[in-house]
């Protein structure tokens, strides 16, 4: 019986409350609701305060450092340990993995999250990305990690504290796992799981509602376009620099291009073309014979490229009004314009495009174009649904690149591809319970499971379903510049996590 159905039953059939079945079911649901409300009434201020303390640590991976040698990670883990002691929970530090738990049962409910974050560019934030900002836009809690995933950590811990306060008897230990390299390296977690027995049912709180039962496979194509010097003796317009993007799983907010010997007619044409790209902001700066174009779009998680405005692809499209003499920058611009364009679904990349009826289209985002020692490094981030096997995708990608290379007489080196596995979890035993909790607290009737483009650690755990923290139909801000979670959503998540934990783990 669902939570919402139970409450409706209690209103309509009051005279039947003597029935032991209805009385028992109603008691369980009312207990969950009461503790969920208690959690918000008691700990709302402490939630925000402790989120601020966690956001303050820049837990971005640094090459050569581990969670036990990176000072920011050490500080973050110590702060979590202090909070854990205040809340009276159990805490074990395994280096890359922190385990925070409530209860002593052998059987357990797993809750999976992570404490590391993606890079943040301070110039896009009104305050430091590592200072929780609740002032710039009232109602929002702005900071790197607020939605992905430090907010979820705080929420789960205070949900456990509320359950402990109310002395709810558990027949499953609630075990929160905080992994410290989800954004950069899953191998330490794979190694940990060789010796560690996870729960039989797991909730990942690193995605969206109502419940995620399918995830696309994180995939990538990366290569280098060979260095091709500019003809310095020519007085014709030449593209001498083209680059943009910050990291592989972010739709780029910025890109730039530098052009030599720009005529007045070409400048006029470029500005006219730029005016047609109404979602973009362009800045044109001239000095001597050089023109620098700065493109500003909108960053987004690369799993949802539709939420962003890709500065790299839009700038490449802008520059395509002119046939540039061959150079490293011109080759990069042409590749992006020819093979990616302004589409989201690999429409121009040979034959690799496809879709699954439930999981949706494969997406492709040009995320990095960067000048390197050997030429221009290009990274394309893809999210792969069911429907094509890795071997076919590899053949189609290689054929498309080879054809473009031959047509344009450009040398491509260091080509590396990775095709991640999509995940579909159809028969998890706690699916109905999570959908019931979501329906009860949101009022959204008959919610259905969803698929996402993101790729979370749930792929590594049995019966793992993602449950929040983002609402369906609302833009996910993790990985974007100016990441935030609303205060209202933060508190709603606390209610839903508290209720879900009780429904799944309590006697």
Residue pairs with C-beta under 8 A, 6 or more apart in sequence:
1 9
1 25
2 432
2 435
2 436
2 439
2 440
3 29
3 32
3 33
3 436
3 437
3 439
3 440
3 499
3 503
4 436
4 439
4 440
5 436
6 22
6 25
6 26
6 29
7 26
7 29
7 440
9 22
9 26
10 17
10 22
10 26
13 22
16 22
17 23
17 26
28 502
28 503
28 506
29 440
31 168
31 502
31 506
32 437
32 498
32 499
32 502
32 503
32 506
33 440
33 499
34 166
35 162
35 163
35 166
35 168
35 498
35 499
35 502
36 162
36 441
36 494
36 495
36 496
36 498
36 499
37 495
38 162
38 165
38 166
39 158
39 159
39 161
39 162
39 494
39 495
39 498
40 491
40 494
40 495
42 162
42 165
43 158
43 161
43 162
43 494
44 491
44 494
46 158
47 154
47 155
47 158
47 490
47 491
47 494
48 132
48 134
48 141
48 487
48 490
50 83
50 154
50 157
50 158
51 132
51 141
51 143
51 146
51 150
51 151
51 154
51 490
52 131
52 132
52 143
53 79
53 83
54 76
54 79
54 80
54 115
54 145
54 150
54 153
54 154
55 130
55 131
55 132
55 143
55 144
55 145
55 146
55 150
56 130
56 131
56 132
57 72
57 73
57 75
57 76
57 79
57 130
58 72
58 117
58 120
58 129
58 130
58 144
59 70
59 72
59 73
59 76
59 115
59 116
59 117
59 145
59 180
60 72
60 116
60 117
60 118
60 119
60 120
60 183
61 116
61 181
61 183
61 184
61 185
62 70
65 73
66 73
66 95
66 96
67 73
67 74
67 77
67 95
67 96
67 180
67 181
68 74
68 95
73 115
73 116
73 180
76 115
77 93
77 98
77 115
77 180
80 91
80 98
80 100
80 115
80 153
80 178
81 91
81 93
83 157
84 90
84 91
84 100
84 157
85 91
87 157
87 158
87 160
87 161
87 164
88 161
88 164
89 100
89 101
89 102
89 157
89 160
89 161
89 164
90 99
90 100
90 101
90 102
91 98
91 99
91 100
92 98
92 99
94 192
95 180
95 188
96 179
96 180
96 181
96 188
96 189
96 192
97 177
97 178
97 179
97 180
97 188
97 189
97 192
97 196
98 115
98 177
98 178
98 180
99 175
99 176
99 177
99 178
100 156
100 157
100 160
100 175
100 176
100 178
101 108
101 173
101 174
101 175
101 176
102 160
102 163
102 164
102 170
102 173
102 174
103 170
103 172
103 173
103 174
103 505
104 173
105 170
105 171
105 172
105 173
106 173
107 171
107 172
107 173
107 199
107 200
108 172
108 173
108 174
108 175
108 199
108 200
109 172
109 173
109 174
109 175
109 199
109 201
109 202
109 203
109 501
109 504
109 505
110 175
110 177
110 198
110 199
110 201
110 202
110 203
110 461
110 464
111 156
111 174
111 175
111 176
111 177
111 202
111 203
111 204
111 205
111 501
112 177
112 179
112 202
112 203
112 204
112 205
112 206
112 456
112 457
112 458
112 461
112 464
113 149
113 152
113 153
113 156
113 176
113 177
113 178
113 179
113 204
113 205
113 206
114 149
114 178
114 179
114 180
114 181
114 182
114 183
114 206
114 457
115 149
115 150
115 153
115 178
115 179
115 180
116 179
116 180
116 181
116 182
116 183
116 184
117 144
117 145
117 148
117 150
117 183
118 144
118 148
118 183
118 247
118 249
118 250
118 478
118 479
119 246
119 247
120 129
120 130
120 144
120 481
120 483
121 246
121 253
121 481
122 128
122 129
124 253
124 299
124 481
124 482
125 133
125 142
125 481
125 482
126 133
126 136
126 142
127 133
127 136
127 142
129 143
129 144
129 483
130 143
130 144
131 143
132 141
132 142
132 143
132 146
133 140
133 141
133 142
133 143
134 140
134 141
134 142
134 487
136 142
137 484
139 486
139 487
139 488
140 484
140 485
140 486
140 487
141 151
141 484
141 485
141 486
141 487
141 490
142 482
142 483
142 484
143 483
143 484
144 483
145 151
145 483
146 483
146 484
146 485
147 469
147 470
147 476
147 477
147 478
147 483
147 484
147 485
148 206
148 476
148 477
148 478
148 479
148 483
149 182
149 205
149 206
149 478
151 469
151 485
151 490
151 493
152 205
152 206
152 468
152 469
152 493
153 176
153 178
155 205
155 469
155 490
155 493
155 494
155 497
156 176
156 205
156 497
157 176
158 494
159 494
159 497
159 498
159 501
160 174
160 176
160 501
162 498
163 170
163 174
163 498
163 501
163 502
163 506
168 502
168 506
169 506
169 507
170 505
170 506
170 507
171 505
171 506
171 507
172 199
172 504
172 505
173 505
174 501
174 505
175 199
177 198
179 189
179 457
181 188
181 189
182 189
182 206
182 456
182 457
183 249
186 457
186 460
189 457
189 460
190 460
193 460
198 461
198 462
199 461
199 462
200 462
200 463
201 428
201 429
201 430
201 462
201 463
201 504
202 458
202 461
202 462
202 463
202 464
202 465
203 430
203 434
203 464
203 465
203 466
203 467
203 500
203 504
204 212
204 456
204 457
204 458
204 461
204 464
204 465
204 466
204 467
205 466
205 467
205 468
205 469
205 497
206 454
206 456
206 457
206 458
206 466
206 469
207 215
207 452
207 454
207 456
207 458
207 466
207 467
207 468
207 470
208 450
208 452
208 466
208 468
208 469
208 470
208 471
208 472
208 476
209 438
209 442
209 447
209 467
209 468
209 470
209 471
209 472
209 496
210 434
210 435
210 438
210 439
210 444
210 447
210 448
210 449
210 450
210 472
211 431
211 434
211 435
211 438
211 447
211 449
211 450
211 465
211 466
211 467
212 449
212 450
212 451
212 452
212 458
212 465
212 466
212 467
213 424
213 425
213 426
213 428
213 431
213 449
213 450
213 451
213 465
214 358
214 359
214 385
214 386
214 422
214 423
214 424
214 425
214 449
214 450
214 451
214 452
215 422
215 423
215 451
215 452
215 453
215 454
215 455
215 456
215 458
215 459
215 466
216 303
216 359
216 360
216 362
216 363
216 383
216 384
216 385
216 420
216 422
216 451
216 452
216 453
216 454
216 455
217 383
217 384
217 385
217 419
217 420
217 421
217 422
217 423
217 455
218 249
218 303
218 381
218 383
218 418
218 420
218 455
219 381
219 382
219 383
219 384
219 393
219 417
219 418
219 419
219 420
220 248
220 379
220 380
220 381
220 382
220 416
220 417
220 418
221 379
221 380
221 382
221 397
221 401
221 415
221 416
221 417
222 377
222 378
222 379
222 380
222 414
222 415
222 416
222 417
223 377
223 378
223 401
223 412
223 413
223 414
223 415
223 416
224 372
224 374
224 375
224 376
224 377
224 378
224 412
224 413
224 414
225 328
225 331
225 332
225 335
225 375
225 376
225 378
225 410
225 411
225 412
226 328
226 374
226 375
226 410
226 411
226 412
226 413
227 328
227 374
227 375
227 376
228 326
228 327
228 328
228 330
228 331
228 375
228 410
229 327
229 328
230 238
230 240
230 260
230 325
230 327
231 238
231 325
231 327
234 261
234 325
235 261
236 261
236 325
237 259
237 260
237 261
237 262
237 263
237 266
237 322
237 324
238 259
238 260
238 261
238 324
238 325
238 327
238 330
239 257
239 258
239 259
239 319
239 324
239 325
239 327
239 329
239 330
239 333
240 258
240 259
240 260
240 290
240 327
240 329
241 256
241 257
241 258
241 329
241 371
242 255
242 256
242 257
242 258
242 315
242 316
242 319
242 329
242 330
242 332
242 333
242 369
242 376
243 255
243 256
243 329
243 332
243 369
243 370
243 371
243 376
244 252
244 254
244 255
244 256
244 295
244 311
244 312
244 315
244 368
244 369
245 252
245 254
245 255
245 312
245 366
245 367
245 368
245 369
245 370
245 379
246 252
246 253
246 254
246 299
246 368
247 367
247 368
248 302
248 367
248 368
248 379
248 381
249 301
249 302
249 303
249 367
249 381
249 479
250 299
250 300
250 301
250 302
250 367
250 479
250 480
251 297
251 298
251 299
251 300
251 301
251 302
251 305
251 307
251 308
251 309
251 310
251 365
251 367
251 480
252 297
252 299
252 310
252 311
252 312
252 366
252 367
252 368
253 296
253 297
253 298
253 299
253 308
253 311
253 481
254 294
254 295
254 296
254 297
254 311
255 295
255 297
255 311
255 312
255 314
255 315
255 369
256 292
256 293
256 294
256 295
256 315
257 292
257 293
257 295
257 315
257 319
257 329
257 333
258 290
258 291
258 292
258 293
258 329
259 290
259 291
259 292
259 293
260 289
260 290
261 289
262 270
262 286
262 289
262 290
262 291
266 322
267 284
267 286
267 291
269 321
269 322
270 284
270 293
270 318
270 319
270 321
271 282
271 284
273 318
273 321
274 280
274 282
274 284
274 318
277 314
277 317
277 318
279 297
279 298
279 309
279 314
280 295
280 296
280 297
280 309
280 311
280 314
281 295
281 296
281 297
282 293
282 294
282 295
282 296
282 318
283 293
283 294
283 296
284 291
284 292
284 293
285 291
285 292
285 293
285 294
286 292
293 315
293 318
295 311
295 312
295 314
295 315
295 318
296 311
297 308
297 309
297 310
297 311
297 314
298 307
298 308
298 309
298 480
299 308
299 479
299 480
299 481
300 306
300 307
300 308
300 475
300 479
300 480
301 307
301 454
301 476
301 477
301 478
301 479
301 480
302 363
302 365
302 367
302 381
302 383
302 479
303 363
303 383
303 452
303 453
303 454
303 455
304 453
304 454
304 475
304 476
305 344
305 363
305 364
305 365
306 344
307 475
307 476
307 480
308 365
308 480
310 342
310 365
310 366
312 336
312 366
312 367
312 369
313 336
313 337
313 340
313 341
313 342
313 366
314 342
315 333
316 333
316 334
316 336
316 337
316 340
316 366
317 337
317 341
317 342
319 333
319 337
320 333
320 334
320 337
324 330
324 333
324 334
326 409
328 371
328 375
328 376
329 376
331 376
331 408
331 410
332 369
332 376
332 378
334 408
335 378
335 404
335 408
335 410
336 366
336 369
336 378
338 348
338 404
339 348
339 349
339 400
339 401
339 404
340 348
340 349
340 364
340 366
340 380
341 347
341 348
343 364
344 361
344 363
344 364
344 365
345 353
345 355
345 361
345 362
345 363
345 364
346 352
346 353
346 362
346 363
346 364
346 382
347 353
349 364
349 397
349 400
350 396
350 397
350 399
350 400
350 401
350 403
351 396
351 399
351 400
352 362
352 364
352 388
352 393
352 396
352 397
352 400
353 361
353 362
354 361
354 362
354 385
354 387
354 388
355 361
355 362
355 385
355 387
356 385
356 386
356 387
358 451
359 385
359 386
359 387
359 422
359 424
359 451
360 385
360 451
360 453
361 385
362 382
362 383
362 384
362 385
362 388
363 382
363 383
363 453
364 380
364 381
364 382
365 380
365 381
365 382
366 378
366 379
366 380
367 379
367 380
367 381
368 377
368 378
368 379
369 376
369 377
369 378
370 376
370 377
371 377
374 413
374 414
375 413
377 414
383 453
383 454
383 455
384 393
384 419
384 420
384 422
385 422
385 451
386 422
386 424
390 419
393 419
394 417
394 419
397 417
398 417
401 412
401 415
404 410
405 411
405 412
420 455
421 459
423 458
423 459
425 458
425 463
425 464
425 465
428 463
428 464
428 465
429 463
430 463
430 465
430 504
431 449
431 465
433 500
433 503
433 504
434 465
434 467
434 500
435 447
435 448
435 449
436 503
437 496
437 499
437 500
437 503
438 444
438 447
438 467
438 496
439 445
439 446
439 447
440 499
441 492
441 495
441 496
441 499
442 471
442 492
450 472
452 466
456 466
457 464
458 464
458 465
458 466
467 496
467 497
467 500
468 493
468 496
468 497
469 485
469 489
469 493
470 476
470 478
470 489
471 489
477 483
477 484
477 485
